Structure formats: C-alpha cells, structure tokens
Amino acid sequence: MGVVAGSATVARTVRDPVVQIGRLVDGGRLLVSTAVATTASVDPGRLGGGDAVIWIAGGIWLPMAALVLLHGDHSARWIRLLAAAVDVAILVLLQWQGVADPALVLFAGLPLIVPLGYLEGWLVAWTAGLAVTLSVLLVRPLDGGSVVLHLTATLVYVVGGAAADAAARGRGADRLLARRETARAQLILDSVADGVVVTDQSGVVRLCNPAAMRLLDRRLATPLGLSCGEVMGLQDDAGTLDCGGGCALLHRDQNQDHSAAVEVWRMRSAGNRQPLLVSAGRVDTGAGDGEVVHSLRDITVLKEAEDAKSLFLATASHELKTPISVIKGFAELLAETPYAAESDRRALQAIRTRADELGRIVDRLLTASRVEGGRADLRPAMVDVALLAHERAWAFGSAHGVSVEMKAPDGPVMAWADSAAIDTVLDHLLDNAVKYARDEVRVHVVVEKGPPPRIVVRDEGVGMTEEQAVRCFDKFWQGGALDGRRRSGTGVGLYIVRALVEAMDGAITVESVLGQGATFVISLGGAPEEGPSAVDPDQRSVEPRRSEIKEFLRQLGVTTGGLSR
Amino acid sequence: MTIRVLLVDDDDDIRFLMRKALERVSPPLFTVAESDSGEDALSQIGHIDPAVVVLDEMMPGLSGVQTAERILQHRPAQTIVMCSARLDDGFRERATLAGVSDFVDKGDIRLLGPLLQAVMERSD
C-alpha cells in the first residue's frame, strides 16, 4: 500500500506542475513559443543559404501553425494530422535535397513535435519525431558524432511530446471536472423547488432558475438583463421594495450579508396578490462584485389555509355562543325554581358549570385566532387594576366555590391596560390555579402599586419543573402535570395571556417550585411615553404570529390529509 | 307605568330567556314585545312604540346594525341596546357609529333586567 501511495505521490508531484503549466498553454501558444525558442537558439552564423530557406520559408511548421492559430484547438483532427504529415514531408524532402544540416533539422522538428504532443497525444508526437529522426538517418547514416545528436534529439522529442501530452490531459481533465461541476450545479438549480434569482451589484438579474420562472409567471420572456424590480416587483406593507441603494431585503436585517426569510408579495399578471417568502444572501465571488442570491417561495396555499382556519374559528365561535347562552340561560332559570330532589339541583349545577366552561373555551379559541390574526383590538387606558382584580377574584370565587385571597393597597392602583384583556388574563390564571391545584384550591391575588403596577397570582398547586416554566407560554403547550392527573383544556391559555399582556406593553413572568405551586407576575406600565398624537390610544393590535396549522388541527382531532403539503 | 321593551332576535329560546329575565324584575318594570327579525321589528315598531329596543347582532336578512340604522332614521331618539359577542370584529365600532348606545353579552342574558334599568335611568 505504501509503495502505491508513494508512487502515486511521485506521479502527482511530477504531474501537478505540468498540469499547472498545462493550464497556461494551449496548442497554439505552445507552437508559437516553441518556434520562437528554437529560432532564438539557432546560431545565425550557422545559417547558410539552404538553411535560411528552411527558416524563412517557415515550411517546417507553417501548415500546423496556420491551422492552430486560425482555428485554435478546435480544428478537425484529420486536418491537423494532415498538416503534421505535410510538415514532416517537407522536412524529409528538404533533407533529400541536401539543403539542411541534419542537426538543424532535428532541432527544427521540435516546434512540430511538442504541439503535436499537446494536441494529438504522445503517440502521434513520437511517431512524427521518429519520422523526422529516421529521415535524417537515411540521409546521413549514424556515425560517432551524430549518435549523441540523435540521442539528444530523441530524448528531447520523447520528453517534449510526453510532457505536452500530460499537460493537455491535465487541462482536459480539469476542464472535464469543471464542466461536470457546472452541470451538477445547474442540475441542482433546475430541480430545486424554490425559486432562485441571482442579481448583480446593480440589481440586474443574472440567473433565474426554472422554479423562479414558474413562480414569476415568466413562461416565455427571459428575465436575464432586466432589473430586480422589473422581474420580481416585490412589495410589502410599506410599499414596493426599493433596491436603489442595494438589496432592500439585506438592508432590513442589520446583518448585511444574509436576511431572514420575510413575507412579501407581488402582483400577479392576473391582478391578484401572490404572497411570497423571500430571503436574500450576498455572494462574494472574490472578484469584488457582490452578487445577491434571492430565494423565493410561494406561500399562497399556506396563507389560504391560515385564512380558512381563522375564518373557521371566528365563525364557529360565533355560532357556538348562542346555543351555549341558551343552555346556560335555561339552566339558570330552572335553578331558580325550587326543586325538591338534591340530584336535580346537582344536575342543574353541573349543566351551568359545564356550559360556562364551554363558553370560556370558545372565547379562548376565538381570542387565539384573533391574537394571531392581528385583530385583537385592545383599548388601553389608565384603569384601576386593583378594582378589576377585586371584581374578577370575587366573580371567579363565587362561580367556582373557591375562596380567592385578595391583597391590595387601599385606594386605586392605576395602570395602562385594557379592562377586558385584564379580565381575560386573570380568568385564565385563576382557571389554571384551580386546574392544577393539589387537594384544595388555594390561590392568592396580590396587587402592588409599584411602580411598576403589578398583579401577582399565586397558587399552591402542583407547580412546574424549570423546563415547563420556560415553555408554559408557548402556544399549544400543555404541561403534563407531574401528578399524573389529566386536565382538560386547549393549551392556548397562557399563550393568549402573554400576548395580551405584551399588547398592553406589559410583561409576565412565572416562577414555580415543583410540588409547591406557581407564581405569575404581571407588570404593567403607566401611560406610554409618547404623546397622544404619536400613539392612537383607541387601537392596539397584537402582532400576528406564524400559525402552526397542523398542530392546531391535531389539537382539534382533525387529521391533516388535505393540508399536509 | 312600565317600560316597553322590544326584543329582536331570530332565536326563539334567546327571546324567551330575555323575556324571563325582564319579567323576573320586581317590582314589575317592563312590558315585553318580541320580533323575530329586523324586518318584522321595523314594521311593528311604530305600533309598539318601545322605550328601548334590544337587538341581536347577527340575524339572517337585515343585520342588527342595519336594523338599528333604519330604526334611527324614523325614530332618531330611540334607545338601542345591542346583544353582541365579546371581542367582536369591529362590530362595536360600526354599531356605535350607527347609534347603538349599549352592549350586552349573550352570556349575560340573566343580567338584562338590571342593565336595561341602568340604561333607562341614564337617559332620563
């Protein structure tokens, strides 16, 4: 193994410089440079009349030279071989005429042999070399002095021819490799599902893969040479992306070399919007000209699914509320009639409680769909959160038959909040306290004046692990409480809580000790610092979050046959 | 001298529950008339002459807001209370613009009595 490796190394050591040289030459350059070299090394003194003819006429290499220089390396093979044969014939003829000095002839053969080696391989070169040598031998048979000459010439022919051949092969191999690499890259680009558009520094499109062509409705017209804006025409809520001062997508992100994927859209030729997910990255080819690669993905289907889901949620929630109200209403009505049987009372109580629960779940789902659709309209104002907390604690306590311990300073605690949102938030937290209680429900609500004003909801339930505490605000996260009991719920409670709190410019944190309970702390703010003109106090909407459709449907127990693309 | 109330809701059960809620108020304060659609309400309202109209937001045919608009065209001083879902989609804006003065959540039908009392006291 070592021997093979060793010889491979030697071969490479010899081959590599030759390959390097091979990269610099081609047949034409080789011929010209050898010719010049041989001519330069000929001693002018030696040139007699006949010899001068050879050089001046240039018949030795003229046919080959003309061919190679005119057609480069791509002239037809048979023509090249013919030209070589003509050259050899001229050399031989000139000798028979007794015109040339054999040494000179052998010498003059070099500019022929070497390029032949490059163009046609060592075999053809050596054959030509053999022909030239033989022709000299025929005219001037071997004697002492000429042996050295012949040996030198043969050696030079052999080495020159072989080296030229090696150079050619190296170059050819390189070219082949380069072609294969290019073909591979092209294949990858052609088969990738996302659109890829490459623009140069001035925003002119240089490359557009088939997926991009399909995506951009460009079935016929080529986008190459057109500007980024003409080809893609990306827009966002702020207007058309202006790439005048460099790629707008890269400018968005502080990191100027890669942008995160952003949602933009463009107008289709049909006149409707096409939502796209686009990212951009700078490609530095090292030549100083920064190209930008854009990756485009059509998210029309995704958006439609999102919209369908939101619409479904909103409609379903509305539709559900009426029957729920009716159930509750009649249960309450019946409860007011004196009923003798204890079981009837109990039945009615159950109906009312469960109807309430249904109503809350529906509300939660509706809120979740609004929160992520960016349509949760909050109207924050300076409100007395202590009063709200008192009311909510009392209402919750009497509805569930639990005692909620309240602690608040005397007098109002003003904070910047939306009362309905605070109600919802406290409802969720109190609900959780009951849900995750141990044996009896113990929950405390504390309102602090601060600043900043805070509402603390503390329970003495089963608590959470550190990991659960970190993830409890995630959408659809439901703590598998470690006491093994199953709990009902959709899991969107704390997600909504956090979203609502943050929409009021507040913050919520949780601390928990496993087995001992959890403490949620909501910090709110005073009035926002901006003047009334800067912020519209009547409308705050929660930033839309990416929806996880599959997860949502899974929660509802729907299999995602149709939407799993 | 009772307060005449016109309940407008396409759902029979909801109307029943609302009526019961109002009749529960003691001493009796309300006289209740019912309508099962916006169109019917418009045709009856002149005859009934209610002090307050309770309108459901979502009805087939004329919606709550549309009904409110039309009522106020002929009876600009009419007090209107709208039955709504919480966290509605901008209905509240439109309803208020149309002239609706108060809102009640469908889950709080039980509280309709006290609520209407408060509304009437305010407009006196």
Boltz contact constraints between the chains, C-beta under 6 A:
constraints:
  - contact:
      token1: [A, 318]
      token2: [B, 85]
      max_distance: 6.0
  - contact:
      token1: [A, 321]
      token2: [B, 85]
      max_distance: 6.0
  - contact:
      token1: [A, 321]
      token2: [B, 106]
      max_distance: 6.0
  - contact:
      token1: [A, 322]
      token2: [B, 11]
      max_distance: 6.0
  - contact:
      token1: [A, 325]
      token2: [B, 106]
      max_distance: 6.0
  - contact:
      token1: [A, 325]
      token2: [B, 107]
      max_distance: 6.0
  - contact:
      token1: [A, 326]
      token2: [B, 13]
      max_distance: 6.0
  - contact:
      token1: [A, 329]
      token2: [B, 17]
      max_distance: 6.0
  - contact:
      token1: [A, 329]
      token2: [B, 109]
      max_distance: 6.0
  - contact:
      token1: [A, 332]
      token2: [B, 110]
      max_distance: 6.0
  - contact:
      token1: [A, 333]
      token2: [B, 20]
      max_distance: 6.0
  - contact:
      token1: [A, 359]
      token2: [B, 107]
      max_distance: 6.0
